[in-house]
């Protein structure tokens, strides 16, 4: 089917011939100009002088000598005037950062008021007084009056709430704000887009100098649909003065049927405004031509893009014709999945692809670096420190250009210190990019200049290294252009602003940048947003994201003008979006042979999982040929296979195990208990050597709390072990506990016991927890006084022999005993625990049963310490004590002695248990070194907290 723009080109060439160069052709957007020029070239077939091409905004802007004010100039002007009005009302002024979200809404409302020629005085007038409403709105229909009354009901009845009163005061302030805002801008030589529209709509024919440019030709408006009131008035005036022609892309299918929302605005343009469509007599393509519609229901957002290869298969080999294939992204977040799906070549031939939407800076590594710089500067401003996670992100960022050796060196040093925050001056001492990147912003004027300095440094380094990618180069250029523009705008307005707010403005501005990806706008597969398809036609159309809430949108945007008032004054309302979306879809379809709608059927926070209502409407009334496809993504799970790590025949495992037997490696109690609980964990940890990467975190882990407690108790009793410990000595020393806790905290967390620092947030909580634990232990010790401490944190070693393959082997075990006491002639091993350990155990056999539920790690470790101590000190009848701080004071589960069936593990019972424990331990060691494989425990609780669960299939 012949494209709409080709028909326009043919008609214009017939009408104007060589006078075409005197015409101005106006579109809603830039994209159609290239297509229309191509059609002119094909029709004329020889060199010719082209007509002028404009977007509607560009065309209107040409009518005035004033410059168009950008958003930031408008914002700063509006903020200054708003505060002046507050001061006149003797109210407190509002800061920039608080006013910013309000300003965006106010400016949007002002622009809409101007574009739709609304009387701002009337709209913002106080409407509470019913008599005023009756007097000023006697022309309203009953329906319009009802809308107005509904809005004011909540304000007119009863006592106003504070928020309502503030809102009304702001509303009353708006007329003066509106007029002063426009007047101030005009004094500076600026107008807003909306005020240009209002200015022209007054009487465009009076702008003789502007209109006379096109006296020899015509002003041709192509493909317009929804018009603002200003546009409607301007178009009407130009038609009446015979200065303009209009080409509306319409089809009688939806134009003549008043129930069709797609034709809503075209009916207004043609029937109410009386604009003449030069293509008024065309036959209905929707009714007469065949349309094949394929509907694809898929599960998942990205899955919509992943079926493109199926839909576009034939286009990969035949994508050279103008207007052949388009992929429309109704949901623009699908751009990256789409680019990842469409291949660069197919069957040896390159695929021509043109993306008009543009690649968002916010998804690039350049914005990542800029955002990191902005965030780091905020941290430096707040406390002259930068968090470790941001320093790590800087070190590992691909654009910083740091060598791997330097990254590792710095990260290793920081990890060793465990510093959550790094001093700003320390970072500056690294020089080079560090000096540029972490230079502190001293003045709001320097936010943009300092950022430009960072980007210039990085860009120069990448260019010199010849590692700069084309898309990155384009993004750098766009970013630097935008920052230079911001610098010019900000220079006269931000001297008194807070630096964090200026940083916020820069961040918001850069997030909006996008760079078009290279490609031929006329040939190959085109990827574009729905708005960019205006005036264009394609033989094959694929629309991704064809969901309700996306087409049409479910929100008109933020506004201080409520829906009821918008309806009274004829401002856009939600139904307008329905009509616009329907029209854009219908006009794409009317000349297309093959239409493909793809939608996400999954319900989540961003989509309802329903197809657009437009699809439902087409299914019901169009008579098109519909084919339905459903993509079901089946989740297949592999049958669980128990993982066995074979020892026999594995040289590495055998060599590592032999190191224990040769005493080149020593077994710790924690290693043994890990093997007993879950043998395969022992393999991953102690044989394969797979460790969790060390991280710096502001959160103190549970094991670190235990380490701090152990260190505090060591400090506490260091000076007291020279003599008998008494209640008096403990109570006297308790005064020093707070400073001992701080010293221990610094030693464990920062490897610096004497560090002087200010504790914050969670650190204070941890100090309080440790203080409570220390007092529990000391209160228990007071009940045991008098006693003597023999050693603190004593390292003990012992050999344990066991049978292996018909001969005797042995391993060496070692450990650190928290404390060894003597009371009433009994030597006691004291072990502190801050976790959920228990004193109860079933029996010795169950202690070593890897597939049982009654393993008591604390008892195994403490008995190992007891055995090792007895061997090294040549003593007997040494008693294990366990200080579980969480339950020590519990009347039922408390105490310090292990228990089995209410029998306390001390005295004769303990001495009976020791040889049984040693025998079972030797059996377990024989299993460790002699069993054919490592396997997981059959009891999930035994590996509940294992970091290796995914490695052994659990």
N, C-alpha and C positions, 0 to 999 in steps of 0.2 A: 504494500500500500504506500502511496505517495506521502512523504512526511509533510507536516503542516508548514514548516519553514520553506520547503521547496515550493509549495503552493503560493506562499507569500512572495517568494523571490520571483516566480513566474509572473504574478500579477503586477508587481512593482516594475519589473522590466518592461512589461507591456504598456503600463501607464506612463512611465517617465522616460524610458529610453536613456538618452545621453544626459538628461537632466537629473538623473538619479543622484549624482554627486551633490546636488543642492538639498537633498533630503536629510533629515535626522531620524534615525530609527531608534526607538526607545524600548528597552526590555525591563523586566523586573530584576534580572540578574545578568551577569557578564557572559555566562556560558553560551547562550544561543548565537552570539555575534559571529563566532568562528564558523558555525554551521551555515548561517545565512550567507556569509562571504563565500563559502565553498559552493553553495548553490548558485549564487550570482556568477561565479567564475565558470561553472559548468554550462550555464544558460548562455552567457554572453560569448564565451569561447575565445576571448582576446583581452588584452590589457584594457582596463577601464579605471576611471576615477571612482573610488568607493564613497558611498554616503557616510555620514558621521554616525557612530554608534555610541549610545549612552545607556547607563542604567538610569532608572527614574530619579534616584538620589543625585547622580552626577548631573543629569539634565536640569533639575531644579536649582542645583547649586550654582550652575552657570549664570543664573538670572540675577545674581547679587554679587556685589563687590566685597561683601563681608565673608570672612572665613567661617567654616563650620567648627564650633567648639567641640573638642573631644571630651570624653566622659570625665577625666580628672580635672580639667579646667572648670567644667560645669559643677563638679562636686565641691571644689574649694570655694568657688563663688557662692554656691548655695549655702554652704556651711557658714561662711562669714556673714551673709545676710540673715540667716536664721538666728544666729547668736545676737545680731543687732536687734532683731525683733523681740527676742527673749529679754534682752536688757531693757528695752523700752517698756516691757510689761513688768519690769522689776522681778524677773524670774532668773533662776540660776542657768547659766549657759551650759551647753552640752559639748563634750569633747569630741574630737574628730572620729575616734574609733567607735564611739557609741552612736554617732550620727550616721556613720557610713551605711549600715544596712537600711536605715530610714531613707537616706538620700537616694539610694538606688531605686526605691519604690516611688519616691516623690518625683524624681526626674523622668521615670517611665510614665507616670501619670501625666506630668506636664506635657510630654511629647505627644501622648495620645490625645490629650485635650486640644492641642494645637492642630494635629493632623486631622482631627474630626471636627474642627471649627466650633468647639464647645465654648460657651461663655463661662469663663472660669469664675467670674463673680457670682453667677447664678448657681453654678454647680456646688461651690464651696459655701454658699450662704447657709446660715443657721436655719434649719427647716422644722424646728420643734414647734413653732407657733402655727397651729392649724389654719388660722386666718390668713397667714402669709402664704401657706401652701395653696389655699383656695384662691387667693388673689392672683398669685403668679403662675399658677398651674391650672387655670380654668380651661385651658385648651387640651388638657390631658384626656385620654380615653379612660373609661372606668378601669380597664386592666392596668394601665400605666399608673393611675392614681393608687390602685391597690398595692402595687409594688412599692411605691413611695411610702405609703402609710405603714406597711409591714416593717420597713426598715426602722422607722422612727418610734414604733410602739415601745420597744425596750428602753428607749431614752426618755419617752414622755410620761411614762407611768412610774410612780414611786420615786424613791430617793436614788439619785445617780450614784453609782459606785465610783471609786476613785479613778479607775482606769477609764471608765466612760467619760468622766469629766475631763481628764487629760486629753482624751481623744477629741472631744468636742472643742477644747481650747486650741488644739493643733489645727483642727479643721477650720476654725474661725481665722486662724493666722495665715491660712493658705492663700487667699486672694492677694494680700499685700506681698507675701513672699513671691508669688508668681510674677507680679508686675515688676517688683524691684529686681528680681533675678534676671528677667529678660532685658530690663533697662541697663543694668550693670554690664551684662555681657555685650550689649550693643555699643556701650561707651568704649569698650575695649576692642571693638572691631570684630565681634563674633556674633553668630546666631546659632541656634540649635536647628536640627533637621526639621523639627516640627514647626518652628517659627518661620522657616523658609516656606514651608507648605502653606501656612496661614497667610503669609505675606503675598504669595503669588495668587492665592485663591480670591483675594480681595477683588482684583481685576487684572488678570494676566495680560489682557490686550493692551493695558496701559504701559507694559514693559516693552516699548517699541524697539529699543535698541536690541533687546534680547530676541524678540520675535522676528525682527527684520533680517536676522541671519538666515532665515529659512523662507524668505519671500519668493524665491525662485522655485522652491520645492514645497514639500509638506513635512509636517512633524508626524511621524508614523508610530503609533503605539501598537505593539505586537504582543498578543498572548496574555493580556491582563485578566484578572478574575475579580478578587475582592478589592474594592477601592475604598480608601478613606474618604471622608466627606470633602476634604480639601482636593484630593485627586479628582473626585467626581465633579466638583465645581470647575476645576481647571479644564478638565477634558470637555465639559459641556461648553465652556466659553470658547475654547479653541475650535470646536466643531461649528459653533454658531458663526464664528468669524472665518470659517472655511480655511483654517490653518492646519487641520489635523485629519488623519485617516486612522481608522481602528480596525485591527484584525483580531477578532476574538476566536479562539479555538473552541468551538462549541459543537454539540451534537444534539439533534432534536430529541433523542432518546431521553436525555435528562433535562433538556432546556424547556421543552413544551409541557412536560409533566410536572405540575406544581408540587407534587408529593416527593419529587426527587431533590434531596438536599444538595446534590452535586451542582445543580443549576441555579441555586439560590441567588448568588451574586450576579451571574450572567443575566438572569431575569431582571434584576434591579437595574443593571447597566443598560440593557436594551429597552425594557418596557417602561421603567420609571424615569430614568435619566434621559432616555431617547437617543442614546449613542447608537450610531449606525455601524453595523457589522458588515464589512466589505465581502464577507463570505456567508451572507445570510441565506443563500439559496442552496447550499450544499446538501447532498443527501446524507442520511444518517448511516454512518459506518457501523455503529453499535448494532443497528437492526439488520443491515444488509450483508455484512461481511462475516465470515466464519471466524470464531475465536475458540481456540483450544486452551482450556485452563487446567493446569495441574496443581493440585493442593498437596503440600507435604507437611504432615504432622510429625514433628520430631520431639524427642525427649532431651531437653537440655539446651542451654543458651548457645554455646559454641557449636553444638551438633548441627545447628542450622547452617553454618558455613561449611561444615564438613561434607555435606551432600552436594556441594557445588560441582565437584568433579563428575558426579553422575549427570547433573542437569546440563553442564556446559561441554560435555565430551565432544560433541560434533563441532562446537564453536572453536575448540582449540586448534583445529586443523583448517578452519574456514572463518577466520575472524578479521578479514581485511576490508569488508564492505562498510561504507558509511552507514551509521544507524542500524547496525545489525543486532548487537547484543548489549544489554545493560544489566548490571547487578545493582539494585537499589537497596541501600541499607536504611530501612525505616528506623532501625535501632542502630545508631552510629557506633555503639560500643562493639559492634561486630566487625569493625574494620580490621583489627589485627588478626582475628581468626580467619577472615576472608583472605587476607594477604598470605597467611601461612598455608592456606589450602590450595589456592590457584597456583599451579606450577609455573616455573619460568620457561619451560620447554615441554613439548609433547611429541613423542615419536621422532625425535631428532630435530624438530623445528621450534624456533623461538615463539613464544606466545606474546602477542601484542596486548599490553594491558595499560590502561590509563586510569589513574585514581584522582578524581577531582576534589574529593573531600579534604585531602590534606592530612599529613601525618602530624599528630598533636605533639607539641614540645613536651607536654606533661608526661608523656610515656617514654621519653628519651633519656639517655644517660646524662645528657647535658643539663636537663632540668633537674635530674637527681643530684648533680654536683651543685647547681645553683641553690636548690632547696636545702641541701646540706649546709651550704655556706650561710644562708639566711638563718637556719636553725642554730648553727654554732654561734653566730653573732649575737643572737638573743641570749644564749647561755653566757657568753662573755660579758654582755651588758649587765646581766643579772648578778653574777658573782665572780667574774674573772676566772671562771673554770669552764671546761668542756667535758661533757659526759663521755665515758669510755666508749659507749656504743657509737657515738658520733665520730670520735677519733678513729675507731676501728673502720667505720664506713668510709672515712676519708682515705685512710691508708690503703684500703682494698678497692677503692673506686677505679675503674678502668681508665679514666681520663687524667688521673693524677700523675701517671707516668713513673711511679716509684718502682724501683727494682724489687724483685722478690726477696733478695737478700736484705735490703733495707727494711722492707715491711716486716719480715720475720724477726729481725733484730729489735725493732721498736715494740712489736706486739709481745715478744718474749719478755722484754723488760717490764712492760706494763702488767702482764699477767703475773709475773713474779711478785710485783708490789701489790696486786689486787686493789688498785685504786679505782674507785667508781667514777671519780672526777679527776681530771688532769688539769694542773695549773696552766693558765693561759700563757704566762711568760716562758714556761718550759717548752711549750710548743714553738714559740717564736725563735727560740735558740737553735732550732733545727735548720733555719735559714731556707733559701730557695722558695719553693712553692708554699712551704709552711709559713714563712714570713709574710707572704702576700695574702694567703688564705685566712690566716688568723689575726691579721692586723685589725686592731679594735677600731670600730667606727666612733669617732669623737663628736660628730655633728650630723644631724639628719641630712644635710646637703651632700655628705660623703657616701651615703648608702649606695647610690647608683654608680658614682665614680669608682668606689672601691670594688664593686662587683665587676665593673668593666675592666678594671685592672686584673682581677682574677681570670676572667675569660680571655683577656689578651695574652696573659702568661701561658695559659693552657693551650690556646690556639697556636701560639708561636711554637711551643714545644712539639705539638702534634705535626705541624707543618714541617718543621725541621727534621723530624723523624720520619716524615712521609708516611704517616699512619692515619691520616685524616680521611675518613670516608666521605663520599659525596653528600649523602643525606645529612651527616653531622655538619659538614661545611655549610650547607644551606640553613640548617637550624642555628648554627653560630651566627651567621649573617643576620637572620631574622631577629634573633635575641638581641644582638648588639644594636640593630636598628631601633627596636622597641625601647631599649634602655636609653638610647640617645634621645628618642622622642620624649620619654618620661623625664629625662634630665631637663629638657627645655621647658616642659610643662611645670615640673616641680620647682624650678629655680626661684620663682617669685612667690611660692605659696607654703613651703614647708620649713622655713627657718625656725618657726616656733612649735613645730609638731614634735611629738615624741618619736624617737627612733624606731621603736617596735611597730608603731603604726605605719611608718613609711616602708618598713620591711614587709609588712602585711600587704600594702598596696602594690609593691613590686611583685610579690608572690602571686597575687591575684591577676595582675596584668600579664605576666609571663605564662600563666596557665592557659590563657586564651589563644596563644600563638599556635598556628598550624602551618606546615609547609606542604604545598602540593607535590606529589610524587611525579617524577618525570614520565612522560608518555605522550601518545598522539591523541589529541582531543577529538579527532574525527574518525580514526580507524581503530579496529580491534575491540576488545571487551572493555566497556566503560564501567567503572565503579563509582557511584555517587550517592549522595543523600537524596531524599524525596524532593526537597525544595529545589535542588539543582536540576531536576528533570523538566522544569517548566519550559514549555515551547519545544522540547525535544521529543522525537519519536524513534522507536526501535522495533525491529521485527520480533525480537525475543526479549521478554522482560522477566527478570527474576527479582522478586521482592522478599528480602529477608527481614524477619522481625515483624511479621504481619499479625501482631497480637493486639487485642483490645487493650486500650490504655496507651498504646504507642501510635497506632493509627485508628481513630484519632487520639490525640493526647487527652489526658483526663484532667488537665489543669490549664488555666489560661495565664497563670503567673501571678505574682504578688501585686497587690494594688490596695491603696487606701480607699478606693471608690468601690463600694459594695455592689453586688450584682443588681439589686433593685434599682439603684441610682443609675447604673450603667445602662440599664434598659430604658429608663426615662429619657436619657440624653443621647441614646443611639450609639453608645460606645460598644466595642466588641465584647461579646459574651461567649460562654463555652460552646454554644451551638454553632458559632462561627467556625470554630476549629473542626467540627464535624463536617460542615459544608466544604471547607477548604480541602480537608484530607480526601473526602469523597471525590471532589473534582479532580484532584491531582492523580488519583488512582484511575478514575474513569477515562480521563483524556490520554493517559498512558496506554490504556487498553484499547481505545477505539481504533487505533491504527496498527496494533500489534497482532501478529498471527499466533504467537505462542506465549502464554502468560503462565508464570509459576509463582505461587504464593507459598512461602515457607513460614511456619510459626512454631513456637515453643509450647508444647502441651503440658510442661511441668509447672506447677504452682510454686512460686517462691516470693521473696520480698519485693521483687522487681516486676513480676508479671502474674497475671491471673490464670495463665494457662489456657486462655480462651482465644480463638481466632477473632480477628477484627469483625465488628458488626457489618462492615462493608462487604466482606466475603459472604456473610449470611444473607445479606440483601441480594447480592448477585446470584447466589444459588437459587433464591426463591423466584426471582423475576426475570433474569436475563435470557434464559434459554440457551446459554453457552454450553459447550461440551465440557463437562467437568470430569476429571479423573482424580481419584483420591489415592494417596500413598501415605503409608504410616511406617515410620522408622522406629522399631522397637529395639532398644539397646539392652540385650540380655546380659545380666550379670552372671558370669560363670565362675564358680568356685572350684578350685582343684581339691580333689579328695586329699585329706590330710595324710601326710606320710611322716612317720616318726623319724626324726633325724638322729642317726648314729654316726659319731665320729670314730672311724676305725683307727685303732692304735697299731695293730699288727701290719707290718709292711709299710708303715709311714715313718720314714727315716727322721723327719723333723721332730715328730712327737716323741719318738724313742730317744732321740738325742737330748731333748729338753728334759724328759723324765729322768734320764741317766744323770743329768747334772745334780738332781736332788740326791740321788743315791751316792754320787761322788762327793757330796757336801759342797759342791760349787754353788748350789742354790740352797736356801734354807726355807723351810715351811713355817709360815706364821699361823697362829690359831685361827685368824680370820680366813686364811686360805683353806684350812681344813674344814671349817664349818661351812664354807661356800661349797666345797665338794660334797659334803654330807647332805646339805639341803638340796642341791641341784648339780649333779656331777658335770653336766655340759657347760654350766657357767664357769667352772674351774678351768675347763679347756680354753674357752674364749678369753678369760682374764689372764691366767697364769701360763698357758702354753702358747696360744696365738698372740697374746699381748695386746688385745684390742681394748683400748681405754676410752672413756668418755673424754672429749676435748675439754680442756680447762676453759672456763668462762669467767668473766668478771660480772658480778651482779650485785645490785643494791640489796637483794634479798639474801639473808643468811640462811644457809641450808641447815637441816637438822643435825647432820654430822659435825658441822662447824660449831653449833651450840655445845655439843658434847666436848669438843676439843677445847673450847673456851673454859668450860667448867673444870675439866681436868687440869688445865693450866692454872686456874685460880686456886684450886686445892693444893697444887704443888707449891705455889708462891706462899700460900697461907701457912703451911706446915714446915717450910724450909728452915725457919729460924727456931721452931718449937721442938724439932726432933732431937735436939741435944739433951733434953731432960724429959722427965715424966710429964705427960699431957694431963692437965687438970682443968676442971670447969672454969676456974678463975682465969687461967691462961687463955683458954679459948674465947671467953667473953671479952677479955681485954683486947685480943687481937681482932675481934669482929669489927671494931671501929674502922679498921683499915680495909674492910671488904670492898667498899665502892671503888677505891682507887686501884685495888688489886684486880678487880673485874675489868676496869678500863685498860690496865696494863696487859691483861691476858687477851682482851678483845683486839688490841692493837698488834699483839704478837701473832695471833692466829690469822687475823684478816689481812694485815699489812706487813707482816714479818718485821715489825718495828715496835718493840714493847714500849719505848720511851716517847713515842709519837704524841705530840700535843695537838688535839683537834677538837672541833665542836661536833657533838653527836646530834644527828637529826632523825626525825621520823622513826622508821623501823629500827634503826640502830639503838635508839632509846628503849624501844620495846624489848629488844634482845638483852640489853643490859639489865632491865628489870626482871626478865625471866631468869637469867643466870643468877641474879641476886637472890631470888626466891629459892632456887635450887641449892645454892650454897648454904643458905640458912637452914634448909631441911637437913642437909648432911651434917652441919655443925650441931644442930639440935640432937641428932642421933648420936653424934660423937660424945656430946655432953652426958648422955645417959650411960655411955660406956666408960667414962672416966673413973679412976685414973687408968691410963694405958701408955705404952711406949711405942714410938714409931721407929722401926728399924731402917726402913728405906722408902724413898719416893721415886716413882718412875724408874724402877730398877729393871735393867735388861737382864733376862735370864735365858740360858740355852740348855738344851738337853738332847741326848740321842735316844731314839726309840728304835729298837730292832724288831723285825718281823720276818716271817718266812716268805720267800718269793722264788718260785720255780725250783723248789727243792733245796734251796740254800738260804742262809741267813743274810738279810740286807738290813740297812738302817738309814734313817734320815735324821737330820738335825732340825729341831724346832726352836724357835726363839719368840720372845715377846717382851712387852714392857708392862710390869706390874704397877698398877696405880699406887698401891700403898701396901706395906707389910707392917702389921701391928703385933704387939705382944701384950696380952692381958691375962692375968692370973696364970702365967706360965704357958698359955696357949698362943701359938703363932697363927696369925690370921692373914689371909690374902684378901685385900679389899679392892673391889672393882666397881667403878662408878658407871651407871648407865642412865641415859636421858631418854631412851626410847621406850618401846612397849614390851620390854622383856618381862618374863615371868619367873617366879621362884619355884612354881610347881613343875614336877616332871613325873612321867608315868613309871618308867623303869629304864635301866641302862640299855637294854636291847633297842627300845624305841628311840633312844637318843641318836642311834647310828642308822636308823632305817630311812633311807633316802625316799622311799615310797610310802612313808608313814606320816601321820599328822601330829606327832608328838616330839618333834625335834626341838630341843632347847639349846639354842646356840650359846646363850650366856653361860649355862652350866658347863657345856663342853669347854668353852674358852677358860673359864675359871678353874676347872679341874686340870686343864693342861698347864695353866700357870702354877697350880699347886704341885703337880708332878715335877715340872721343870725346877721349881724352887727347892723342893725336897732333894732333888738330885744334886743341884749346884751347892746348896747350903748343908747337905748331908744331915737333913732333919727328917723327922717323922711326925705324924699326927698334926700336920698343918691343915688349918681349917679354911675353906672358901667362904667368903662373905660377898654378897652382892647388894650394892646400894642403888636401888631403882628409885630415883628421886620422885617420880610421878606417883608411886604407890607406897612409899616407905612408911607414911603415916597412916595408911589405911588399916583399920582394926581387923579386917578379914584377910586382905591380901598383902599386908605390910610386913615389916621385919627385914632381916638381912640374911636369913638362912634358907637354903633350898629345902623343899619338902616333897616327899613322895607318899601319897596316901596318909597324910597327916603326920608322917614320921619325918622329923627334922634331920637334915643331913649334917650331923656333927657327932663327935664321940665315936662309939663302937659302930654305929650304922655307917658313918662315913668311912671308917677303915674297912668295912665289908665291901663297900661300893668301889673303892679305889682299884683293887685288883681286877674286878669285873670290867670296870671302865677301861683299864689298860688293855685287857684281852680283846675287847670289842674294837678298841682303837687300832690295835695291830691288825685285826681282820680287815678293817676299813682301809688301812694302808696297803695291805696285800691286794685288795680290790683296786685301789687307785693305780697301782703300778702293774698289776697283772691282768685285770679284766680286759677283754678284747676291744671294748669301745667305751666312749663317753656317751651318755644319753641323758635325756631330761627326766626329772622326777615325774611320777604319775599323779602327784598331788599339786594342783595349780597354785595353792597357797604357798608352796615352797619356792615358787619363782614369781610371786605376785609383783615384786618390785625389781625384777631382773631387767637390766638394760639390754639384754641379749635376746629377749623373747622373739623378736622378728627373725633373728638368725636361726633359731631352731623351730620355726614354724608355729609358734603359739600366738 
